[in-house]
Amino acid sequence: MHLVMPTDTQNRTFDLVLENITVLLNGRLEVRNIGVSEGKIASLDANAQQSREKRSMKGLVALPGAIDTQVHFRDPGFPEKETLQSGTRAAVIGGITAVFEMPNTNPATISSTEIAKKCQKVQQNAWCDIAFYVGATRDNLPYLSELERLEGVCGVKSFLGSSTGNLLLENPDDWRRLMQSTKGPLAFHSENEALLKLRKAELNDCMTANVNMHPIWRNEEVAFSSTKRLIEMAREQRRKVHVLHVTTQEEMEFLHLNKDICSVETTPQHLTLVAPECYERLGTLAQMNPPIRSQRHYDALWKAVANGTVDILGSDHAPHTLEEKRRAYPNSPSGMTGVQTLLFVMLNHVNKGRLSLQRLVDMVSLNPAKRFCIKGKGPIALGRDADFTIVDLKKKFLITNPWIESNCGWTPFDGMTVEGSPVATMIRGRLIVEEGAIATGGPTGSLLSFNKWRPEKPNFCDTN
């Protein structure tokens, strides 16, 4: 059943009109008056005199609400790093209207009990809308077909190589069982666990206190061999997969030839930082999995953005305390903040001509909504949720550690001046952030809802 919105010719009163706001519609910037009623977009040519509230937005650009599909909010288990409340607060300050949260918490999100506990915390703690990945393990494989259908679940996440936490699904026979037993979105952290162990043993003497070894240990072969095997399995099972944080030239070129069976995600960090410079300047603050790599991989990622191989940008927001990050490598944990800086960094790339504004919107709004079948989200269109990331394309902003809302309190982009900034965040017609500051009394986020996939076509969903 589709929601039918009255047209402007039927005199009506709007709850809110965003007056003289520039809107990105089909790749073009147009000045419109957006009318909002009951949390939905009710008009793109509203009469501001027919509104209970109006706000002048002259000079600002409304983008569809940005969705960060990969965040680790460390809740439950690690409040010194992050909580659901601090993480979602960082999200909305950064212009993000919805997030997908990862399962490697403590305890891990691998059962209906743990999913329910996370969902119960949303109403009182989430500043933005949210859904949760359920983690795949060998033990819960028989139950994933039920877990993936629970309220608040966006998909199943599998770690093929070890990272933060103890979730691991390294046996290809288990991948096959996973693909056969589930029907919803499957997302993969793709690194070859056996090769990771072998290379760590071989390189152990060289790794002590030398973070420059991180992309050498977790090298191209570690990533590509895993991703190649994953795609071969997906094709065997005729099962579309989502490959997270792809970082190598070899993977991007291979995935470009296999887009019929996969969707592809990368991160702003890998599109901004380059080895070895980032390790020399930031030390272990630049350490993440998969690693920041050399110039040729950086160039290949941008080529993949340009040619459409990359579908989605996710921040892989993965906070650790500065005390933890200052441990000598390899005892330092991998991960960095990213949800608050995603749009600031990427709008700066837009202004430098590295990608168009439309391409950015595709990767952070339209494609996530389509790929994961999110109800009500996606383009700025009648009947959709009134979720807007409102930006000043020319505003310059200095990113600093004190500005970071995450409990860990740091960013690898400390000291970076960017051009193009989110200035307001609106979710379902409610202004959450205005002029870069929280504008409402408390968290108002909700669980995301999904148009569940057709059982006979496990790779696709109903039109959302």
C-alpha positions as CSV (number, residue, x, y, z in Angstrom):
1,M,0.0,0.0,0.0
2,H,1.5,3.4,-1.0
3,L,1.0,6.6,0.9
4,V,-1.0,9.2,-1.2
5,M,-0.2,12.8,-0.3
6,P,-2.6,15.6,-1.2
7,T,-1.5,18.1,-3.9
8,D,-0.9,21.8,-3.3
9,T,-4.1,22.6,-5.3
10,Q,-6.1,21.1,-2.4
11,N,-5.7,23.9,0.1
12,R,-4.0,22.5,3.1
13,T,-1.9,23.5,6.1
14,F,1.6,22.2,6.6
15,D,3.3,21.6,9.9
16,L,6.5,23.1,8.6
17,V,7.7,24.8,5.4
18,L,11.4,25.0,4.6
19,E,11.4,28.2,2.6
20,N,13.7,29.0,-0.3
21,I,15.9,26.0,0.2
22,T,18.0,24.6,-2.6
23,V,17.2,21.0,-3.3
24,L,19.2,18.4,-5.2
25,L,16.6,16.9,-7.6
26,N,17.7,14.5,-10.3
27,G,21.2,15.9,-10.3
28,R,20.1,19.5,-10.5
29,L,20.0,22.2,-7.8
30,E,16.6,23.9,-7.6
31,V,15.2,26.4,-5.1
32,R,12.0,25.0,-3.6
33,N,9.7,25.4,-0.6
34,I,9.4,22.0,1.0
35,G,6.2,21.4,2.9
36,V,6.2,18.8,5.8
37,S,3.2,17.2,7.3
38,E,3.1,14.5,9.9
39,G,6.8,13.8,9.4
40,K,6.5,13.3,5.7
41,I,7.4,15.3,2.6
42,A,4.0,16.7,1.5
43,S,5.1,19.3,-1.1
44,L,8.1,20.6,-3.0
45,D,6.2,23.8,-3.9
46,A,4.5,24.7,-0.6
47,N,2.8,27.9,0.2
48,A,4.7,29.2,3.2
49,Q,1.6,31.1,4.3
50,Q,-0.2,27.8,4.8
51,S,2.2,26.5,7.4
52,R,2.1,26.4,11.2
53,E,5.9,27.0,11.2
54,K,8.3,28.2,8.5
55,R,12.0,28.5,8.3
56,S,14.0,30.5,5.9
57,M,16.8,28.3,4.4
58,K,18.1,30.7,1.7
59,G,21.6,29.7,0.6
60,L,21.4,26.3,2.1
61,V,21.1,22.9,0.3
62,A,18.8,20.1,1.4
63,L,20.2,16.7,0.7
64,P,18.3,13.4,1.3
65,G,19.0,12.3,4.9
66,A,22.4,10.6,5.0
67,I,22.6,7.0,6.2
68,D,25.9,5.6,7.6
69,T,25.7,1.9,7.1
70,Q,28.7,0.9,9.2
71,V,29.2,2.1,12.7
72,H,30.5,0.4,15.9
73,F,28.9,2.1,18.9
74,R,30.5,-0.4,21.4
75,D,27.2,-0.6,23.3
76,P,26.9,-2.8,25.4
77,G,30.3,-3.4,26.8
78,F,32.6,-0.4,26.2
79,P,31.1,2.9,27.5
80,E,34.5,4.5,27.7
81,K,34.8,4.2,23.9
82,E,31.2,4.9,22.9
83,T,27.5,4.4,23.8
84,L,24.4,4.3,21.7
85,Q,23.6,7.8,22.9
86,S,27.1,9.4,22.4
87,G,27.5,7.6,19.0
88,T,24.1,8.8,17.6
89,R,24.7,12.3,19.0
90,A,28.0,12.3,17.0
91,A,26.0,11.1,14.0
92,V,23.4,13.9,14.0
93,I,26.0,16.6,14.6
94,G,27.7,15.2,11.5
95,G,24.5,15.4,9.4
96,I,23.7,11.7,9.6
97,T,20.0,10.8,10.0
98,A,20.3,7.0,10.3
99,V,22.9,4.4,11.0
100,F,23.4,0.6,10.9
101,E,25.2,-0.6,14.1
102,M,27.6,-3.6,14.1
103,P,27.3,-6.7,16.2
104,N,30.8,-7.0,17.8
105,T,29.8,-5.6,21.1
106,N,30.1,-7.4,24.5
107,P,28.0,-9.5,24.6
108,A,28.0,-9.8,20.8
109,T,24.7,-9.3,18.9
110,I,24.2,-12.9,17.9
111,S,20.8,-13.9,19.5
112,S,17.3,-12.7,19.7
113,T,17.9,-11.7,23.4
114,E,20.8,-9.4,22.5
115,I,18.9,-7.9,19.5
116,A,16.0,-7.1,21.8
117,K,18.2,-5.5,24.4
118,K,19.7,-3.2,21.8
119,C,16.3,-2.3,20.4
120,Q,14.9,-1.5,23.8
121,K,17.6,1.2,24.3
122,V,16.7,3.1,21.2
123,Q,13.7,5.1,22.4
124,Q,15.5,6.8,25.3
125,N,19.0,7.0,23.8
126,A,19.2,7.3,20.0
127,W,19.4,10.8,18.5
128,C,19.0,9.4,14.9
129,D,17.2,6.4,13.4
130,I,19.0,3.1,13.7
131,A,19.0,-0.6,12.8
132,F,21.3,-3.4,13.9
133,Y,23.3,-6.1,12.2
134,V,23.1,-9.6,13.7
135,G,26.5,-11.3,13.7
136,A,27.1,-14.7,12.1
137,T,28.8,-17.4,14.0
138,R,29.1,-21.1,13.4
139,D,26.8,-21.7,16.4
140,N,24.0,-19.4,15.3
141,L,23.9,-20.4,11.6
142,P,20.8,-22.6,12.2
143,Y,18.9,-19.6,13.7
144,L,19.9,-16.7,11.3
145,S,16.8,-17.2,9.1
146,E,14.7,-16.2,12.1
147,L,17.1,-13.6,13.5
148,E,17.4,-11.7,10.2
149,R,13.6,-11.1,10.2
150,L,13.4,-9.6,13.7
151,E,12.3,-5.9,14.1
152,G,15.3,-3.6,13.9
153,V,17.6,-6.0,12.0
154,C,19.1,-4.6,8.8
155,G,21.1,-7.8,7.8
156,V,23.7,-10.3,8.8
157,K,27.3,-9.4,9.3
158,S,30.1,-11.9,8.9
159,F,33.8,-11.4,9.8
160,L,35.8,-13.7,7.4
161,G,39.0,-12.4,9.1
162,S,39.5,-11.5,12.7
163,S,39.2,-7.9,13.8
164,T,37.9,-6.2,17.0
165,G,36.0,-8.8,19.1
166,N,35.7,-12.5,18.7
167,L,33.2,-12.9,15.9
168,L,34.6,-15.0,13.1
169,L,33.3,-17.2,10.2
170,E,36.4,-18.3,8.4
171,N,35.3,-21.7,7.0
172,P,33.9,-21.4,3.4
173,D,31.6,-24.3,4.1
174,D,29.9,-22.0,6.7
175,W,29.6,-19.2,4.2
176,R,27.7,-21.6,1.9
177,R,25.4,-22.6,4.8
178,L,24.9,-18.9,5.5
179,M,23.9,-18.1,1.9
180,Q,21.6,-21.1,1.7
181,S,19.8,-20.5,4.9
182,T,19.1,-16.7,4.8
183,K,17.3,-14.4,2.4
184,G,18.1,-10.9,3.5
185,P,21.2,-8.7,3.1
186,L,24.6,-10.3,3.9
187,A,27.5,-8.0,4.6
188,F,31.1,-9.2,4.9
189,H,34.3,-8.1,6.4
190,S,36.5,-9.8,3.8
191,E,40.0,-10.8,4.9
192,N,41.7,-14.2,4.7
193,E,42.1,-15.5,8.3
194,A,44.5,-18.3,7.5
195,L,46.8,-15.9,5.6
196,L,46.5,-13.3,8.4
197,K,47.8,-15.9,10.9
198,L,50.6,-17.1,8.5
199,R,51.8,-13.6,7.7
200,K,51.8,-12.5,11.4
201,A,54.0,-15.5,12.3
202,E,56.4,-14.7,9.4
203,L,56.5,-11.0,10.1
204,N,56.4,-11.1,13.9
205,D,60.0,-9.9,14.5
206,C,59.4,-6.8,12.2
207,M,56.1,-5.7,13.7
208,T,57.1,-4.6,17.2
209,A,56.3,-0.9,17.6
210,N,56.2,-0.4,13.9
211,V,52.7,0.5,12.7
212,N,54.0,0.9,9.1
213,M,53.8,-2.9,9.1
214,H,50.0,-2.9,9.3
215,P,49.3,-2.7,5.6
216,I,52.2,-5.2,5.0
217,W,50.8,-7.7,7.4
218,R,47.2,-7.3,6.2
219,N,48.3,-6.9,2.6
220,E,46.6,-7.0,-0.8
221,E,46.6,-10.7,-1.0
222,V,45.0,-11.1,2.4
223,A,42.1,-9.0,1.2
224,F,41.8,-10.1,-2.5
225,S,42.1,-13.8,-1.9
226,S,39.2,-13.6,0.6
227,T,37.0,-11.4,-1.6
228,K,37.6,-13.5,-4.7
229,R,36.6,-16.7,-2.9
230,L,33.6,-14.9,-1.4
231,I,32.3,-13.8,-4.8
232,E,32.9,-17.3,-6.3
233,M,30.8,-18.7,-3.5
234,A,28.1,-16.1,-4.0
235,R,28.0,-16.9,-7.7
236,E,27.8,-20.6,-7.0
237,Q,24.9,-20.0,-4.6
238,R,23.3,-17.2,-6.8
239,R,23.3,-15.0,-3.7
240,K,24.0,-11.3,-3.8
241,V,26.5,-10.1,-1.1
242,H,27.6,-6.8,0.2
243,V,31.4,-6.3,0.6
244,L,32.3,-3.9,3.3
245,H,35.2,-1.4,3.4
246,V,37.0,-2.5,0.2
247,T,40.5,-1.1,0.1
248,T,42.6,-2.6,-2.7
249,Q,43.0,-2.0,-6.4
250,E,42.8,-5.8,-7.0
251,E,39.5,-6.1,-5.3
252,M,37.9,-3.1,-7.0
253,E,38.9,-4.3,-10.5
254,F,37.6,-7.8,-9.7
255,L,34.3,-6.5,-8.1
256,H,33.7,-4.2,-11.1
257,L,33.4,-7.3,-13.3
258,N,31.1,-9.0,-10.8
259,K,28.6,-6.2,-9.9
260,D,25.6,-8.5,-10.8
261,I,26.3,-10.5,-7.7
262,C,27.6,-7.9,-5.2
263,S,27.4,-4.4,-3.9
264,V,30.5,-2.6,-2.7
265,E,31.3,-0.2,0.1
266,T,34.3,1.8,1.0
267,T,35.1,4.5,3.6
268,P,36.0,8.2,3.6
269,Q,39.2,7.4,5.5
270,H,40.5,5.2,2.6
271,L,39.5,8.0,0.2
272,T,41.4,10.6,2.2
273,L,44.4,9.1,4.0
274,V,47.4,7.5,2.2
275,A,50.2,5.3,3.4
276,P,53.0,5.6,4.4
277,E,52.4,9.3,5.2
278,C,49.4,8.7,7.5
279,Y,51.3,6.2,9.6
280,E,54.3,8.6,9.9
281,R,52.0,11.5,10.9
282,L,49.3,9.8,13.0
283,G,51.0,6.6,14.2
284,T,48.5,4.0,15.5
285,L,45.7,6.6,15.2
286,A,45.7,5.6,11.5
287,Q,45.4,1.9,12.2
288,M,42.2,0.3,11.1
289,N,41.1,-3.0,9.5
290,P,41.4,-3.3,6.5
291,P,44.4,-0.9,6.5
292,I,44.9,2.5,5.0
293,R,47.0,1.6,1.9
294,S,49.4,3.2,-0.6
295,Q,48.8,5.7,-3.4
296,R,48.0,3.1,-6.1
297,H,45.2,1.7,-4.0
298,Y,43.9,5.3,-3.1
299,D,43.8,6.1,-6.8
300,A,42.0,2.8,-7.6
301,L,39.3,3.6,-4.9
302,W,38.7,6.9,-6.5
303,K,38.5,5.3,-9.9
304,A,35.9,2.9,-8.5
305,V,33.9,5.8,-7.1
306,A,34.0,7.4,-10.6
307,N,33.0,4.3,-12.6
308,G,30.2,3.2,-10.3
309,T,31.8,0.2,-8.7
310,V,31.4,1.7,-5.2
311,D,27.7,1.7,-4.2
312,I,27.9,2.9,-0.6
313,L,30.1,5.0,1.7
314,G,30.2,3.8,5.3
315,S,32.3,5.4,7.9
316,D,33.3,2.2,9.7
317,H,33.2,4.3,12.9
318,A,35.1,2.2,15.4
319,P,36.2,4.2,18.4
320,H,38.9,3.3,20.9
321,T,40.3,5.4,23.7
322,L,43.5,7.4,23.2
323,E,45.1,5.3,26.0
324,E,44.4,2.1,24.0
325,K,45.5,3.6,20.7
326,R,48.9,4.7,22.3
327,R,49.9,1.1,23.0
328,A,52.9,0.0,21.0
329,Y,51.9,-1.7,17.7
330,P,50.7,-4.5,17.2
331,N,49.1,-4.4,20.7
332,S,47.2,-1.2,19.7
333,P,43.6,-1.8,18.6
334,S,42.4,-1.1,15.1
335,G,39.7,1.5,14.5
336,M,39.0,5.2,14.4
337,T,36.0,7.5,14.7
338,G,34.2,8.5,11.5
339,V,30.5,9.0,11.8
340,Q,30.7,12.7,12.7
341,T,33.3,13.5,10.0
342,L,32.0,11.4,7.1
343,L,30.1,14.3,5.4
344,F,32.5,17.0,6.3
345,V,35.4,15.1,4.6
346,M,33.3,14.0,1.6
347,L,31.8,17.5,1.0
348,N,35.4,18.8,1.0
349,H,36.2,16.2,-1.8
350,V,33.1,17.5,-3.7
351,N,34.5,21.0,-3.5
352,K,37.8,19.9,-4.7
353,G,36.2,18.3,-7.8
354,R,36.9,14.7,-6.9
355,L,33.2,13.7,-7.2
356,S,29.8,15.3,-7.8
357,L,27.3,16.2,-5.2
358,Q,24.9,13.8,-6.8
359,R,27.4,10.9,-6.6
360,L,27.9,11.6,-2.9
361,V,24.1,11.6,-2.4
362,D,23.9,8.3,-4.3
363,M,26.4,6.7,-2.0
364,V,25.2,8.0,1.4
365,S,21.5,8.2,0.8
366,L,19.9,6.7,-2.2
367,N,21.9,3.5,-2.6
368,P,21.8,2.5,1.1
369,A,18.0,3.0,1.1
370,K,17.6,0.9,-2.0
371,R,20.1,-1.8,-1.3
372,F,18.7,-2.5,2.2
373,C,15.1,-1.9,1.4
374,I,14.6,0.9,4.0
375,K,11.0,2.0,4.3
376,G,10.4,5.7,3.8
377,K,14.0,6.7,3.2
378,G,15.8,7.6,0.0
379,P,15.1,10.5,-2.4
380,I,13.5,13.8,-1.6
381,A,10.0,12.9,-2.9
382,L,6.4,13.2,-1.9
383,G,5.4,10.7,0.8
384,R,9.0,10.0,2.0
385,D,10.2,10.7,5.5
386,A,11.2,14.3,5.9
387,D,14.8,13.5,6.6
388,F,17.2,16.1,5.4
389,T,20.9,16.7,5.7
390,I,21.1,20.5,5.3
391,V,24.5,21.8,4.2
392,D,26.3,25.0,3.4
393,L,28.5,24.0,0.4
394,K,30.9,26.9,0.9
395,K,31.2,27.0,4.7
396,K,34.7,26.3,5.9
397,F,35.1,24.3,9.1
398,L,38.1,23.3,11.2
399,I,37.8,19.7,12.5
400,T,39.3,19.3,16.0
401,N,39.4,16.7,18.7
402,P,37.3,18.8,21.2
403,W,34.5,19.0,18.7
404,I,34.1,15.2,18.5
405,E,31.0,14.0,20.4
406,S,32.2,10.3,20.7
407,N,33.3,9.3,24.2
408,C,36.8,8.6,23.0
409,G,37.2,12.2,22.0
410,W,39.5,12.1,19.0
411,T,39.5,12.0,15.2
412,P,42.3,11.2,12.7
413,F,41.2,14.5,10.9
414,D,42.1,16.7,13.9
415,G,43.4,20.0,12.5
416,M,41.9,19.6,9.0
417,T,40.1,22.5,7.5
418,V,37.3,21.4,5.1
419,E,35.0,23.3,2.7
420,G,31.4,22.3,2.8
421,S,29.6,21.6,6.1
422,P,26.4,20.1,7.4
423,V,24.7,22.8,9.4
424,A,21.3,21.2,10.3
425,T,19.9,17.7,10.6
426,M,16.2,17.0,10.3
427,I,14.6,13.6,10.9
428,R,10.9,13.0,10.1
429,G,10.3,16.8,10.0
430,R,11.9,17.4,13.4
431,L,14.9,19.7,13.6
432,I,17.5,17.8,15.6
433,V,20.6,19.9,14.9
434,E,20.7,23.6,13.9
435,E,23.8,25.6,13.3
436,G,25.9,22.7,14.3
437,A,24.3,22.2,17.8
438,I,21.6,20.0,19.2
439,A,18.3,21.8,18.8
440,T,15.9,19.5,20.6
441,G,15.4,18.4,24.2
442,G,16.4,14.8,24.0
443,P,16.9,11.7,21.8
444,T,14.0,11.1,19.3
445,G,15.5,8.3,17.1
446,S,13.5,5.3,16.1
447,L,14.1,1.8,14.8
448,L,14.3,1.7,11.0
449,S,11.8,-0.4,9.2
450,F,12.4,-2.5,6.1
451,N,10.4,-3.7,3.1
452,K,11.4,-7.4,3.5
453,W,12.8,-9.3,0.6
454,R,10.6,-11.5,-1.6
455,P,11.2,-15.1,-0.5
456,E,11.5,-16.3,-4.0
457,K,14.1,-13.6,-4.8
458,P,16.6,-13.5,-1.9
459,N,18.8,-10.8,-3.6
460,F,16.1,-8.1,-4.0
461,C,13.4,-6.3,-2.0
462,D,10.0,-4.8,-2.7
463,T,10.0,-1.2,-3.8
464,N,10.4,1.0,-0.7
